[in-house]
Amino acid sequence: MTERAIQTMPNSTDESPPDSLLDVDDLSDDDLAAVLSTAADMKVARKRGESYVSLPDRSLAMLFEKPSTRTRVSFEVGMTQLGGHAVFLGPDATHLDHGEPVADTARVLSRYVDAVMARVFDHGALEAMADHATVPVVNGLSDDAHPCQTLADLLTIYEAFDGFEDVSVAWVGDGNNVAQSFAVGSAMAGLDLTMATPEGYGPDDEVLARAADRGDAPEVVHDPEAAVEGADVVYTDVWVSMGEETEREEKLGDFEGFQVNGDLLAAAPDAAVMHCLPAHRGEEITGDVLESDSAIVWEQAENRLHAQKALLAYLLGAT
């Protein structure tokens, strides 16, 4: 493999908290465009057998309170491909939530590693970590937001449509953490987004206000067919997220009619279908749709790797 080296900036000695990514709008519009452009370049280079060694000798701590497939593998492999190293810390591997305050964990990890990625339940834990860390903190998922997924989503749409101009997206399902970050990211990218959720399951008003601050807030409706009609992309996610298992039967009833299936897609026969995975076939999406030529979920999953590599290079000062 040919190696493409990128010069990196030295670690800062400034004790003030550096830029972190707790949600996608922590990036400016220009920085979002730069991260996506770099991700696309890194992806092409990888396919050509080239590598961007932009973070040699850098280390990433990965804290997990929740299970993960894509987040763990994409960050760990991404750091390796960038010439760095990732340290996996599962829920029983640290003193976090076992008596040590988040602030203390953040201070200690900052003395060992160059960045921290955390996948947690409480978004407030990430905010506390970012407040006390002296290295960048990346939200690998919280109950409120999933910005790394949004970066991959935007990269996928950009590739599929050669840009964002005149692209309409229908979100169908729960206004969950993935939906909330995607709503803000779509506004920043200039996508035309309509979100169809059952009554009481829409994104938070605060999220819609943030989206409006960065572009056009999504239209929120309660009719999935109306949202999907003529859309270029139809995006869904699970109805029952991690930690909501006790609400399963109630939510399955509330979401009746919101399944992405052949009947629903008749209103948008040429639409690309997205899902952040894991998918519950037969619930929010049917297996035949997920396996159809319309689905771009596997490119979407791959793009977690490239988008996060570009994000880490950005946060750690690779030039």
C-alpha positions as semicolon CSV with decimal commas, in nm:
position;residue;x (nm);y (nm);z (nm)
1;M;0,000;0,000;0,000
2;T;0,131;0,342;-0,097
3;E;0,156;0,575;0,201
4;R;0,045;0,936;0,178
5;A;0,184;1,130;0,472
6;I;0,016;1,442;0,609
7;Q;0,199;1,676;0,843
8;T;0,037;1,718;1,183
9;M;0,033;2,000;1,430
10;P;0,201;1,941;1,768
11;N;-0,015;1,885;2,074
12;S;-0,133;2,210;2,226
13;T;-0,014;2,308;2,572
14;D;-0,321;2,529;2,622
15;E;-0,510;2,401;2,927
16;S;-0,846;2,539;2,805
17;P;-1,083;2,276;2,661
18;P;-1,021;2,226;2,288
19;D;-1,286;2,188;2,024
20;S;-1,493;1,874;2,072
21;L;-1,783;1,724;1,879
22;L;-2,086;1,663;2,097
23;D;-2,327;1,729;1,812
24;V;-2,288;1,810;1,446
25;D;-2,350;2,184;1,486
26;D;-2,034;2,212;1,694
27;L;-1,881;2,235;1,345
28;S;-1,914;2,547;1,135
29;D;-2,068;2,506;0,790
30;D;-1,723;2,546;0,635
31;D;-1,569;2,290;0,869
32;L;-1,850;2,045;0,797
33;A;-1,781;2,081;0,425
34;A;-1,409;2,035;0,485
35;V;-1,459;1,720;0,695
36;L;-1,688;1,567;0,430
37;S;-1,446;1,658;0,151
38;T;-1,155;1,505;0,339
39;A;-1,361;1,194;0,410
40;A;-1,437;1,154;0,040
41;D;-1,067;1,194;-0,043
42;M;-0,968;0,940;0,220
43;K;-1,223;0,693;0,084
44;V;-1,095;0,728;-0,272
45;A;-0,734;0,697;-0,156
46;R;-0,817;0,381;0,037
47;K;-0,976;0,224;-0,271
48;R;-0,659;0,307;-0,466
49;G;-0,437;0,137;-0,210
50;E;-0,310;0,464;-0,066
51;S;-0,329;0,566;0,298
52;Y;-0,348;0,893;0,483
53;V;-0,107;0,863;0,775
54;S;-0,218;1,183;0,942
55;L;-0,213;1,083;1,310
56;P;0,111;0,891;1,374
57;D;0,171;0,814;1,741
58;R;-0,167;0,956;1,839
59;S;-0,400;0,761;2,069
60;L;-0,777;0,754;2,106
61;A;-0,956;0,630;2,419
62;M;-1,292;0,472;2,339
63;L;-1,538;0,463;2,631
64;F;-1,846;0,246;2,590
65;E;-2,150;0,230;2,817
66;K;-2,361;0,088;2,530
67;P;-2,296;-0,208;2,300
68;S;-2,158;-0,131;1,956
69;T;-2,057;-0,286;1,626
70;R;-2,009;-0,002;1,378
71;T;-1,891;0,261;1,626
72;R;-1,622;0,047;1,785
73;V;-1,489;-0,111;1,466
74;S;-1,495;0,208;1,259
75;F;-1,313;0,418;1,519
76;E;-1,060;0,148;1,605
77;V;-0,981;0,060;1,244
78;G;-0,986;0,428;1,151
79;M;-0,719;0,515;1,405
80;T;-0,507;0,226;1,281
81;Q;-0,539;0,342;0,921
82;L;-0,439;0,694;1,027
83;G;-0,123;0,557;1,190
84;G;-0,249;0,592;1,546
85;H;-0,383;0,363;1,816
86;A;-0,722;0,312;1,982
87;V;-0,783;0,181;2,336
88;F;-1,118;0,010;2,397
89;L;-1,267;0,068;2,742
90;G;-1,592;-0,121;2,795
91;P;-1,849;-0,058;3,068
92;D;-1,660;-0,273;3,320
93;A;-1,310;-0,161;3,222
94;T;-1,297;0,176;3,399
95;H;-1,412;0,338;3,721
96;L;-1,660;0,553;3,526
97;D;-2,005;0,497;3,678
98;H;-1,839;0,285;3,946
99;G;-1,758;0,561;4,190
100;E;-1,532;0,794;3,991
101;P;-1,682;1,122;3,868
102;V;-1,684;1,184;3,495
103;A;-1,467;1,491;3,551
104;D;-1,191;1,284;3,711
105;T;-1,196;1,027;3,431
106;A;-1,172;1,308;3,176
107;R;-0,875;1,468;3,351
108;V;-0,685;1,140;3,379
109;L;-0,749;1,025;3,022
110;S;-0,636;1,366;2,895
111;R;-0,289;1,289;3,039
112;Y;-0,269;0,962;2,845
113;V;-0,441;1,004;2,509
114;D;-0,491;1,265;2,238
115;A;-0,870;1,231;2,210
116;V;-1,162;1,057;2,377
117;M;-1,463;0,902;2,203
118;A;-1,750;0,812;2,436
119;R;-2,069;0,617;2,368
120;V;-2,299;0,684;2,661
121;F;-2,658;0,703;2,777
122;D;-2,666;1,050;2,936
123;H;-2,566;1,337;2,708
124;G;-2,482;1,537;3,018
125;A;-2,194;1,297;3,088
126;L;-2,040;1,397;2,755
127;E;-2,080;1,764;2,837
128;A;-1,908;1,713;3,172
129;M;-1,629;1,518;3,004
130;A;-1,574;1,790;2,744
131;D;-1,574;2,057;3,015
132;H;-1,295;1,885;3,211
133;A;-1,089;1,719;2,937
134;T;-0,790;1,892;2,781
135;V;-0,820;1,682;2,465
136;P;-1,107;1,667;2,214
137;V;-1,412;1,463;2,313
138;V;-1,623;1,298;2,043
139;N;-1,981;1,185;2,092
140;G;-1,997;0,825;1,969
141;L;-2,368;0,824;2,059
142;S;-2,578;0,953;2,346
143;D;-2,950;0,941;2,414
144;D;-2,977;1,292;2,263
145;A;-2,747;1,287;1,962
146;H;-2,540;1,081;1,719
147;P;-2,329;1,330;1,520
148;C;-2,084;1,076;1,378
149;Q;-2,375;0,893;1,217
150;T;-2,489;1,221;1,063
151;L;-2,146;1,282;0,912
152;A;-2,163;0,938;0,748
153;D;-2,522;1,002;0,635
154;L;-2,432;1,331;0,469
155;L;-2,130;1,176;0,298
156;T;-2,354;0,896;0,166
157;I;-2,613;1,138;0,027
158;Y;-2,340;1,355;-0,125
159;E;-2,195;1,053;-0,305
160;A;-2,534;0,926;-0,424
161;F;-2,652;1,260;-0,563
162;D;-2,323;1,435;-0,638
163;G;-2,405;1,704;-0,387
164;F;-2,695;1,827;-0,173
165;E;-2,868;2,071;-0,408
166;D;-3,237;1,991;-0,468
167;V;-3,218;1,666;-0,269
168;S;-3,529;1,590;-0,064
169;V;-3,519;1,348;0,229
170;A;-3,803;1,187;0,422
171;W;-3,732;1,063;0,772
172;V;-3,992;0,804;0,875
173;G;-4,017;0,679;1,232
174;D;-3,893;0,788;1,572
175;G;-3,752;1,135;1,632
176;N;-3,467;0,976;1,826
177;N;-3,101;1,069;1,875
178;V;-3,009;0,978;1,516
179;A;-3,303;1,177;1,382
180;Q;-3,216;1,481;1,593
181;S;-2,856;1,504;1,475
182;F;-2,966;1,436;1,118
183;A;-3,220;1,720;1,138
184;V;-2,949;1,969;1,233
185;G;-2,696;1,829;0,985
186;S;-2,951;1,840;0,703
187;A;-3,016;2,206;0,774
188;M;-2,644;2,279;0,764
189;A;-2,606;2,092;0,434
190;G;-2,912;2,252;0,274
191;L;-3,117;1,934;0,238
192;D;-3,495;1,953;0,211
193;L;-3,601;1,734;0,505
194;T;-3,949;1,623;0,607
195;M;-3,983;1,413;0,921
196;A;-4,284;1,184;0,969
197;T;-4,327;1,066;1,328
198;P;-4,625;0,952;1,535
199;E;-4,775;1,213;1,765
200;G;-4,546;1,264;2,063
201;Y;-4,240;1,113;1,898
202;G;-4,102;1,410;1,710
203;P;-3,764;1,572;1,766
204;D;-3,723;1,812;2,056
205;D;-3,825;2,174;1,997
206;E;-3,474;2,280;2,099
207;V;-3,331;2,065;1,818
208;L;-3,569;2,218;1,563
209;A;-3,464;2,565;1,681
210;R;-3,096;2,475;1,635
211;A;-3,172;2,347;1,287
212;A;-3,347;2,673;1,205
213;D;-3,041;2,864;1,325
214;R;-2,822;2,677;1,075
215;G;-3,056;2,661;0,776
216;D;-3,413;2,545;0,721
217;A;-3,570;2,346;1,001
218;P;-3,736;2,024;0,886
219;E;-4,109;2,005;0,838
220;V;-4,252;1,765;1,097
221;V;-4,568;1,575;0,997
222;H;-4,753;1,267;1,116
223;D;-4,839;1,115;0,779
224;P;-4,558;0,895;0,642
225;E;-4,708;0,874;0,293
226;A;-4,722;1,252;0,264
227;A;-4,360;1,279;0,378
228;V;-4,232;1,015;0,139
229;E;-4,416;1,129;-0,173
230;G;-4,159;1,230;-0,436
231;A;-3,863;1,206;-0,192
232;D;-3,513;1,130;-0,321
233;V;-3,414;0,956;0,003
234;V;-3,620;0,769;0,262
235;Y;-3,443;0,720;0,595
236;T;-3,556;0,519;0,895
237;D;-3,419;0,379;1,220
238;V;-3,531;0,135;1,487
239;W;-3,844;0,219;1,682
240;V;-3,713;0,072;2,008
241;S;-3,367;0,206;2,092
242;M;-3,120;0,067;2,345
243;G;-3,253;0,122;2,694
244;E;-3,618;0,137;2,579
245;E;-3,689;-0,237;2,587
246;T;-3,963;-0,195;2,852
247;E;-4,150;0,034;2,610
248;R;-4,134;-0,212;2,323
249;E;-4,497;-0,323;2,299
250;E;-4,630;0,030;2,344
251;K;-4,402;0,170;2,075
252;L;-4,480;-0,106;1,826
253;G;-4,845;-0,009;1,856
254;D;-4,778;0,363;1,832
255;F;-4,568;0,320;1,517
256;E;-4,820;0,114;1,323
257;G;-4,827;0,246;0,966
258;F;-4,474;0,387;0,978
259;Q;-4,294;0,083;0,840
260;V;-4,076;0,146;0,534
261;N;-4,207;-0,118;0,296
262;G;-4,298;-0,160;-0,068
263;D;-4,640;0,000;-0,024
264;L;-4,497;0,312;0,137
265;L;-4,221;0,343;-0,122
266;A;-4,477;0,337;-0,403
267;A;-4,503;0,711;-0,334
268;A;-4,129;0,747;-0,408
269;P;-4,038;0,457;-0,641
270;D;-3,692;0,592;-0,724
271;A;-3,592;0,686;-0,370
272;A;-3,271;0,564;-0,213
273;V;-3,332;0,396;0,122
274;M;-3,111;0,459;0,425
275;H;-3,092;0,298;0,769
276;C;-2,819;0,357;1,026
277;L;-2,832;-0,009;1,146
278;P;-2,881;-0,237;1,325
279;A;-3,216;-0,297;1,153
280;H;-3,510;-0,483;1,298
281;R;-3,644;-0,648;0,985
282;G;-4,021;-0,669;0,993
283;E;-4,056;-0,373;1,227
284;E;-3,939;-0,032;1,099
285;I;-3,831;-0,177;0,761
286;T;-3,901;-0,493;0,567
287;G;-3,625;-0,732;0,471
288;D;-3,702;-0,706;0,098
289;V;-3,656;-0,327;0,104
290;L;-3,334;-0,354;0,303
291;E;-3,196;-0,605;0,054
292;S;-3,320;-0,419;-0,255
293;D;-3,113;-0,223;-0,504
294;S;-3,266;0,095;-0,362
295;A;-3,093;0,046;-0,027
296;I;-2,764;0,230;0,024
297;V;-2,729;0,122;0,386
298;W;-2,404;-0,065;0,334
299;E;-2,232;0,238;0,180
300;Q;-2,379;0,436;0,470
301;A;-2,225;0,193;0,720
302;E;-1,886;0,200;0,545
303;N;-1,888;0,579;0,548
304;R;-1,878;0,579;0,927
305;L;-1,512;0,478;0,888
306;H;-1,417;0,750;0,641
307;A;-1,618;1,031;0,802
308;Q;-1,473;0,959;1,146
309;K;-1,118;0,941;1,015
310;A;-1,165;1,286;0,864
311;L;-1,321;1,413;1,186
312;L;-1,032;1,287;1,399
313;A;-0,781;1,444;1,162
314;Y;-0,971;1,773;1,190
315;L;-0,998;1,769;1,569
316;L;-0,635;1,671;1,618
317;G;-0,497;1,935;1,385
318;A;-0,385;1,734;1,083
319;T;-0,314;1,970;0,795
